[in-house]
Amino acid sequence: VPTVPVKNLNGSSPVNPALAGITGILMSAAGLPVCLTRPPKLVLHPPPVSKSQIKSIPGVSNTSRKTTKKQAKKGKTPEEVLKKYLQKVRHPPEEDCTICMERLTAPSGYKGPQPTVKPDLVGKLSRCGHIYHIYCLVAMYNNGNKDGSLQCPTCKTIYGVKTGTQPPGKMEYHLIPHSLPGHPDCKTIRIIYSIPPGIQGPEHPNPGKSFSARGFPRHCYLPDSEKGRKVLKLLLVAWDRRLIFAIGTSSTTGESDTVIWNEVHHKTEFGSNLTGHGYPDANYLDNVLAELAAQGISEETTAQEKD
């Protein structure tokens, strides 16, 4: 039976019920059965929770952590950083450098500020094997975050520990005694992000200019399952590396110089999934683990860094 969703059936406006009624009459006149229904309701937040009901998460230390301004790293030049990840290629193949699009057998075509290496030197990244002008890689590193890491522009393999430009803020996390849709057998991990507006630093798009921080504190939710706790622990690593947020242009409002999400999706809808940012979503935990891995964060990589 076709259904006609009706908004504000109990509200003061007669417009939507009237339109639905007219639609129903027309469908009935055509001999079609019709059933009027209310549309699903957006549920952003859980039912009220008292302080005594909020619990720490077993296996996860503390209940909050802060990030501060980026500390400048000194000592190593870009050439010294890249030397750890590159092998020199004496006889480069007849292929294009995918950074400058010139042949690897010819000098680099990069036209920006001049690196101190020779433009005809060629190197191969040690793990993925992709080949570039070393001149181009140095220029790419200089245009990035300069954090001692490098990401292959072809396959996105990360060398070193990638960090971001997230402004200072606070991340809180705890258990609440409610279940998410699709996860009836466990409680819920609630994450609260708080970032105030401020002034952009040298690593941001417009240093010295103010930035806004809309919609904070932002509440996000994970199931308190084994995989949900795994995601939380990796999100904590991403927070410490300043990779959860960035300063840029909002894709929803078009506002520039504002705090935006940085390619790691979060669920901000507690009891519904009308916007695509809620539950149930059977693939979400696997998807966010893949997004974190793309930022160089996984159980395997964090274990290797501790060794």
Disulfide bonds with the S-S distance in Angstrom:
none
